Amino acid sequence: MRTVALPAQPLFAPRELSGDQRFILRSLVERDGAPRTAALFALGYWADCRVSDVAWLEHQHTHLTPKANWIHVGYKGGKARCLCIALHRIAT
């Protein structure tokens, strides 16, 4: 009987966090209490950005105008994309 050698398959990271992972991440963000941490978390979560997208984001990638707001993200694999952002005024 012959055996066939199969090459190892790369393991892919899970595409979605488990409930426990979401709880821990949210707890860490709340415990830190810094607005920057909350903003980075929100950008990653709500805009579906990768960690590398958020980590490489620079000020010049942010475009805010009276009519349109967008950010230019992307680093991994040279892929880039523009995300439209809806800004809402908070009543004071």
Phi and psi in radians as a Rosetta constraint file:
Dihedral C 1 N 2 CA 2 C 2 CIRCULARHARMONIC -1.655 0.35
Dihedral N 2 CA 2 C 2 N 3 CIRCULARHARMONIC 2.608 0.35
Dihedral C 2 N 3 CA 3 C 3 CIRCULARHARMONIC -1.902 0.35
Dihedral N 3 CA 3 C 3 N 4 CIRCULARHARMONIC 2.540 0.35
Dihedral C 3 N 4 CA 4 C 4 CIRCULARHARMONIC -1.851 0.35
Dihedral N 4 CA 4 C 4 N 5 CIRCULARHARMONIC 2.171 0.35
Dihedral C 4 N 5 CA 5 C 5 CIRCULARHARMONIC -1.469 0.35
Dihedral N 5 CA 5 C 5 N 6 CIRCULARHARMONIC 2.150 0.35
Dihedral C 5 N 6 CA 6 C 6 CIRCULARHARMONIC -1.819 0.35
Dihedral N 6 CA 6 C 6 N 7 CIRCULARHARMONIC 2.301 0.35
Dihedral C 6 N 7 CA 7 C 7 CIRCULARHARMONIC -1.175 0.35
Dihedral N 7 CA 7 C 7 N 8 CIRCULARHARMONIC 2.614 0.35
Dihedral C 7 N 8 CA 8 C 8 CIRCULARHARMONIC -1.128 0.35
Dihedral N 8 CA 8 C 8 N 9 CIRCULARHARMONIC 2.408 0.35
Dihedral C 8 N 9 CA 9 C 9 CIRCULARHARMONIC -1.581 0.35
Dihedral N 9 CA 9 C 9 N 10 CIRCULARHARMONIC 2.426 0.35
Dihedral C 9 N 10 CA 10 C 10 CIRCULARHARMONIC -1.164 0.35
Dihedral N 10 CA 10 C 10 N 11 CIRCULARHARMONIC 2.485 0.35
Dihedral C 10 N 11 CA 11 C 11 CIRCULARHARMONIC -1.564 0.35
Dihedral N 11 CA 11 C 11 N 12 CIRCULARHARMONIC 2.238 0.35
Dihedral C 11 N 12 CA 12 C 12 CIRCULARHARMONIC -1.695 0.35
Dihedral N 12 CA 12 C 12 N 13 CIRCULARHARMONIC 2.480 0.35
Dihedral C 12 N 13 CA 13 C 13 CIRCULARHARMONIC -1.151 0.35
Dihedral N 13 CA 13 C 13 N 14 CIRCULARHARMONIC 2.576 0.35
Dihedral C 13 N 14 CA 14 C 14 CIRCULARHARMONIC -1.071 0.35
Dihedral N 14 CA 14 C 14 N 15 CIRCULARHARMONIC 2.523 0.35
Dihedral C 14 N 15 CA 15 C 15 CIRCULARHARMONIC -1.454 0.35
Dihedral N 15 CA 15 C 15 N 16 CIRCULARHARMONIC -0.245 0.35
Dihedral C 15 N 16 CA 16 C 16 CIRCULARHARMONIC -2.413 0.35
Dihedral N 16 CA 16 C 16 N 17 CIRCULARHARMONIC 2.473 0.35
Dihedral C 16 N 17 CA 17 C 17 CIRCULARHARMONIC -1.339 0.35
Dihedral N 17 CA 17 C 17 N 18 CIRCULARHARMONIC 2.559 0.35
Dihedral C 17 N 18 CA 18 C 18 CIRCULARHARMONIC -1.306 0.35
Dihedral N 18 CA 18 C 18 N 19 CIRCULARHARMONIC 2.961 0.35
Dihedral C 18 N 19 CA 19 C 19 CIRCULARHARMONIC -1.039 0.35
Dihedral N 19 CA 19 C 19 N 20 CIRCULARHARMONIC -0.747 0.35
Dihedral C 19 N 20 CA 20 C 20 CIRCULARHARMONIC -1.113 0.35
Dihedral N 20 CA 20 C 20 N 21 CIRCULARHARMONIC -0.720 0.35
Dihedral C 20 N 21 CA 21 C 21 CIRCULARHARMONIC -1.126 0.35
Dihedral N 21 CA 21 C 21 N 22 CIRCULARHARMONIC -0.716 0.35
Dihedral C 21 N 22 CA 22 C 22 CIRCULARHARMONIC -1.110 0.35
Dihedral N 22 CA 22 C 22 N 23 CIRCULARHARMONIC -0.718 0.35
Dihedral C 22 N 23 CA 23 C 23 CIRCULARHARMONIC -1.092 0.35
Dihedral N 23 CA 23 C 23 N 24 CIRCULARHARMONIC -0.797 0.35
Dihedral C 23 N 24 CA 24 C 24 CIRCULARHARMONIC -1.115 0.35
Dihedral N 24 CA 24 C 24 N 25 CIRCULARHARMONIC -0.798 0.35
Dihedral C 24 N 25 CA 25 C 25 CIRCULARHARMONIC -1.089 0.35
Dihedral N 25 CA 25 C 25 N 26 CIRCULARHARMONIC -0.779 0.35
Dihedral C 25 N 26 CA 26 C 26 CIRCULARHARMONIC -1.095 0.35
Dihedral N 26 CA 26 C 26 N 27 CIRCULARHARMONIC -0.717 0.35
Dihedral C 26 N 27 CA 27 C 27 CIRCULARHARMONIC -1.091 0.35
Dihedral N 27 CA 27 C 27 N 28 CIRCULARHARMONIC -0.714 0.35
Dihedral C 27 N 28 CA 28 C 28 CIRCULARHARMONIC -1.136 0.35
Dihedral N 28 CA 28 C 28 N 29 CIRCULARHARMONIC -0.720 0.35
Dihedral C 28 N 29 CA 29 C 29 CIRCULARHARMONIC -1.129 0.35
Dihedral N 29 CA 29 C 29 N 30 CIRCULARHARMONIC -0.782 0.35
Dihedral C 29 N 30 CA 30 C 30 CIRCULARHARMONIC -1.148 0.35
Dihedral N 30 CA 30 C 30 N 31 CIRCULARHARMONIC -0.687 0.35
Dihedral C 30 N 31 CA 31 C 31 CIRCULARHARMONIC -1.136 0.35
Dihedral N 31 CA 31 C 31 N 32 CIRCULARHARMONIC -0.656 0.35
Dihedral C 31 N 32 CA 32 C 32 CIRCULARHARMONIC -1.121 0.35
Dihedral N 32 CA 32 C 32 N 33 CIRCULARHARMONIC -0.770 0.35
Dihedral C 32 N 33 CA 33 C 33 CIRCULARHARMONIC 1.291 0.35
Dihedral N 33 CA 33 C 33 N 34 CIRCULARHARMONIC -0.018 0.35
Dihedral C 33 N 34 CA 34 C 34 CIRCULARHARMONIC -1.416 0.35
Dihedral N 34 CA 34 C 34 N 35 CIRCULARHARMONIC 2.364 0.35
Dihedral C 34 N 35 CA 35 C 35 CIRCULARHARMONIC -1.027 0.35
Dihedral N 35 CA 35 C 35 N 36 CIRCULARHARMONIC -0.617 0.35
Dihedral C 35 N 36 CA 36 C 36 CIRCULARHARMONIC -1.091 0.35
Dihedral N 36 CA 36 C 36 N 37 CIRCULARHARMONIC -0.767 0.35
Dihedral C 36 N 37 CA 37 C 37 CIRCULARHARMONIC -1.089 0.35
Dihedral N 37 CA 37 C 37 N 38 CIRCULARHARMONIC -0.774 0.35
Dihedral C 37 N 38 CA 38 C 38 CIRCULARHARMONIC -1.107 0.35
Dihedral N 38 CA 38 C 38 N 39 CIRCULARHARMONIC -0.693 0.35
Dihedral C 38 N 39 CA 39 C 39 CIRCULARHARMONIC -1.161 0.35
Dihedral N 39 CA 39 C 39 N 40 CIRCULARHARMONIC -0.738 0.35
Dihedral C 39 N 40 CA 40 C 40 CIRCULARHARMONIC -1.144 0.35
Dihedral N 40 CA 40 C 40 N 41 CIRCULARHARMONIC -0.710 0.35
Dihedral C 40 N 41 CA 41 C 41 CIRCULARHARMONIC -1.090 0.35
Dihedral N 41 CA 41 C 41 N 42 CIRCULARHARMONIC -0.805 0.35
Dihedral C 41 N 42 CA 42 C 42 CIRCULARHARMONIC -1.083 0.35
Dihedral N 42 CA 42 C 42 N 43 CIRCULARHARMONIC -0.714 0.35
Dihedral C 42 N 43 CA 43 C 43 CIRCULARHARMONIC -1.079 0.35
Dihedral N 43 CA 43 C 43 N 44 CIRCULARHARMONIC -0.785 0.35
Dihedral C 43 N 44 CA 44 C 44 CIRCULARHARMONIC -1.153 0.35
Dihedral N 44 CA 44 C 44 N 45 CIRCULARHARMONIC -0.718 0.35
Dihedral C 44 N 45 CA 45 C 45 CIRCULARHARMONIC -1.348 0.35
Dihedral N 45 CA 45 C 45 N 46 CIRCULARHARMONIC -0.951 0.35
Dihedral C 45 N 46 CA 46 C 46 CIRCULARHARMONIC -1.379 0.35
Dihedral N 46 CA 46 C 46 N 47 CIRCULARHARMONIC -0.538 0.35
Dihedral C 46 N 47 CA 47 C 47 CIRCULARHARMONIC -1.693 0.35
Dihedral N 47 CA 47 C 47 N 48 CIRCULARHARMONIC 0.059 0.35
Dihedral C 47 N 48 CA 48 C 48 CIRCULARHARMONIC 0.997 0.35
Dihedral N 48 CA 48 C 48 N 49 CIRCULARHARMONIC 0.754 0.35
Dihedral C 48 N 49 CA 49 C 49 CIRCULARHARMONIC -1.562 0.35
Dihedral N 49 CA 49 C 49 N 50 CIRCULARHARMONIC 2.555 0.35
Dihedral C 49 N 50 CA 50 C 50 CIRCULARHARMONIC -1.305 0.35
Dihedral N 50 CA 50 C 50 N 51 CIRCULARHARMONIC 2.839 0.35
Dihedral C 50 N 51 CA 51 C 51 CIRCULARHARMONIC -1.020 0.35
Dihedral N 51 CA 51 C 51 N 52 CIRCULARHARMONIC -0.718 0.35
Dihedral C 51 N 52 CA 52 C 52 CIRCULARHARMONIC -1.143 0.35
Dihedral N 52 CA 52 C 52 N 53 CIRCULARHARMONIC -0.580 0.35
Dihedral C 52 N 53 CA 53 C 53 CIRCULARHARMONIC -1.069 0.35
Dihedral N 53 CA 53 C 53 N 54 CIRCULARHARMONIC -0.838 0.35
Dihedral C 53 N 54 CA 54 C 54 CIRCULARHARMONIC -1.222 0.35
Dihedral N 54 CA 54 C 54 N 55 CIRCULARHARMONIC -0.697 0.35
Dihedral C 54 N 55 CA 55 C 55 CIRCULARHARMONIC -1.147 0.35
Dihedral N 55 CA 55 C 55 N 56 CIRCULARHARMONIC -0.582 0.35
Dihedral C 55 N 56 CA 56 C 56 CIRCULARHARMONIC -1.682 0.35
Dihedral N 56 CA 56 C 56 N 57 CIRCULARHARMONIC 0.049 0.35
Dihedral C 56 N 57 CA 57 C 57 CIRCULARHARMONIC -1.154 0.35
Dihedral N 57 CA 57 C 57 N 58 CIRCULARHARMONIC 2.297 0.35
Dihedral C 57 N 58 CA 58 C 58 CIRCULARHARMONIC -2.138 0.35
Dihedral N 58 CA 58 C 58 N 59 CIRCULARHARMONIC 2.826 0.35
Dihedral C 58 N 59 CA 59 C 59 CIRCULARHARMONIC -0.975 0.35
Dihedral N 59 CA 59 C 59 N 60 CIRCULARHARMONIC -0.723 0.35
Dihedral C 59 N 60 CA 60 C 60 CIRCULARHARMONIC -1.199 0.35
Dihedral N 60 CA 60 C 60 N 61 CIRCULARHARMONIC -0.165 0.35
Dihedral C 60 N 61 CA 61 C 61 CIRCULARHARMONIC -1.489 0.35
Dihedral N 61 CA 61 C 61 N 62 CIRCULARHARMONIC -0.093 0.35
Dihedral C 61 N 62 CA 62 C 62 CIRCULARHARMONIC -1.769 0.35
Dihedral N 62 CA 62 C 62 N 63 CIRCULARHARMONIC 2.226 0.35
Dihedral C 62 N 63 CA 63 C 63 CIRCULARHARMONIC -2.171 0.35
Dihedral N 63 CA 63 C 63 N 64 CIRCULARHARMONIC 1.981 0.35
Dihedral C 63 N 64 CA 64 C 64 CIRCULARHARMONIC -2.088 0.35
Dihedral N 64 CA 64 C 64 N 65 CIRCULARHARMONIC 2.100 0.35
Dihedral C 64 N 65 CA 65 C 65 CIRCULARHARMONIC -2.287 0.35
Dihedral N 65 CA 65 C 65 N 66 CIRCULARHARMONIC 2.902 0.35
Dihedral C 65 N 66 CA 66 C 66 CIRCULARHARMONIC -1.067 0.35
Dihedral N 66 CA 66 C 66 N 67 CIRCULARHARMONIC -0.475 0.35
Dihedral C 66 N 67 CA 67 C 67 CIRCULARHARMONIC -1.828 0.35
Dihedral N 67 CA 67 C 67 N 68 CIRCULARHARMONIC -0.483 0.35
Dihedral C 67 N 68 CA 68 C 68 CIRCULARHARMONIC -2.572 0.35
Dihedral N 68 CA 68 C 68 N 69 CIRCULARHARMONIC 2.578 0.35
Dihedral C 68 N 69 CA 69 C 69 CIRCULARHARMONIC -2.334 0.35
Dihedral N 69 CA 69 C 69 N 70 CIRCULARHARMONIC 2.317 0.35
Dihedral C 69 N 70 CA 70 C 70 CIRCULARHARMONIC -2.689 0.35
Dihedral N 70 CA 70 C 70 N 71 CIRCULARHARMONIC 2.794 0.35
Dihedral C 70 N 71 CA 71 C 71 CIRCULARHARMONIC -2.207 0.35
Dihedral N 71 CA 71 C 71 N 72 CIRCULARHARMONIC 2.589 0.35
Dihedral C 71 N 72 CA 72 C 72 CIRCULARHARMONIC -1.814 0.35
Dihedral N 72 CA 72 C 72 N 73 CIRCULARHARMONIC 1.972 0.35
Dihedral C 72 N 73 CA 73 C 73 CIRCULARHARMONIC -2.113 0.35
Dihedral N 73 CA 73 C 73 N 74 CIRCULARHARMONIC 2.824 0.35
Dihedral C 73 N 74 CA 74 C 74 CIRCULARHARMONIC 2.316 0.35
Dihedral N 74 CA 74 C 74 N 75 CIRCULARHARMONIC 2.285 0.35
Dihedral C 74 N 75 CA 75 C 75 CIRCULARHARMONIC -2.556 0.35
Dihedral N 75 CA 75 C 75 N 76 CIRCULARHARMONIC -0.761 0.35
Dihedral C 75 N 76 CA 76 C 76 CIRCULARHARMONIC -1.092 0.35
Dihedral N 76 CA 76 C 76 N 77 CIRCULARHARMONIC 2.123 0.35
Dihedral C 76 N 77 CA 77 C 77 CIRCULARHARMONIC 1.179 0.35
Dihedral N 77 CA 77 C 77 N 78 CIRCULARHARMONIC 0.304 0.35
Dihedral C 77 N 78 CA 78 C 78 CIRCULARHARMONIC 1.245 0.35
Dihedral N 78 CA 78 C 78 N 79 CIRCULARHARMONIC 0.189 0.35
Dihedral C 78 N 79 CA 79 C 79 CIRCULARHARMONIC -1.517 0.35
Dihedral N 79 CA 79 C 79 N 80 CIRCULARHARMONIC 2.319 0.35
Dihedral C 79 N 80 CA 80 C 80 CIRCULARHARMONIC -2.248 0.35
Dihedral N 80 CA 80 C 80 N 81 CIRCULARHARMONIC 2.700 0.35
Dihedral C 80 N 81 CA 81 C 81 CIRCULARHARMONIC -2.655 0.35
Dihedral N 81 CA 81 C 81 N 82 CIRCULARHARMONIC 2.725 0.35
Dihedral C 81 N 82 CA 82 C 82 CIRCULARHARMONIC -1.850 0.35
Dihedral N 82 CA 82 C 82 N 83 CIRCULARHARMONIC 2.326 0.35
Dihedral C 82 N 83 CA 83 C 83 CIRCULARHARMONIC -1.997 0.35
Dihedral N 83 CA 83 C 83 N 84 CIRCULARHARMONIC 2.161 0.35
Dihedral C 83 N 84 CA 84 C 84 CIRCULARHARMONIC -1.338 0.35
Dihedral N 84 CA 84 C 84 N 85 CIRCULARHARMONIC 2.430 0.35
Dihedral C 84 N 85 CA 85 C 85 CIRCULARHARMONIC -2.141 0.35
Dihedral N 85 CA 85 C 85 N 86 CIRCULARHARMONIC 2.226 0.35
Dihedral C 85 N 86 CA 86 C 86 CIRCULARHARMONIC -1.642 0.35
Dihedral N 86 CA 86 C 86 N 87 CIRCULARHARMONIC 2.049 0.35
Dihedral C 86 N 87 CA 87 C 87 CIRCULARHARMONIC -1.691 0.35
Dihedral N 87 CA 87 C 87 N 88 CIRCULARHARMONIC 2.363 0.35
Dihedral C 87 N 88 CA 88 C 88 CIRCULARHARMONIC -2.026 0.35
Dihedral N 88 CA 88 C 88 N 89 CIRCULARHARMONIC 2.355 0.35
Dihedral C 88 N 89 CA 89 C 89 CIRCULARHARMONIC -1.358 0.35
Dihedral N 89 CA 89 C 89 N 90 CIRCULARHARMONIC 2.411 0.35
Dihedral C 89 N 90 CA 90 C 90 CIRCULARHARMONIC -1.752 0.35
Dihedral N 90 CA 90 C 90 N 91 CIRCULARHARMONIC 2.188 0.35
Dihedral C 90 N 91 CA 91 C 91 CIRCULARHARMONIC -1.178 0.35
Dihedral N 91 CA 91 C 91 N 92 CIRCULARHARMONIC 2.349 0.35
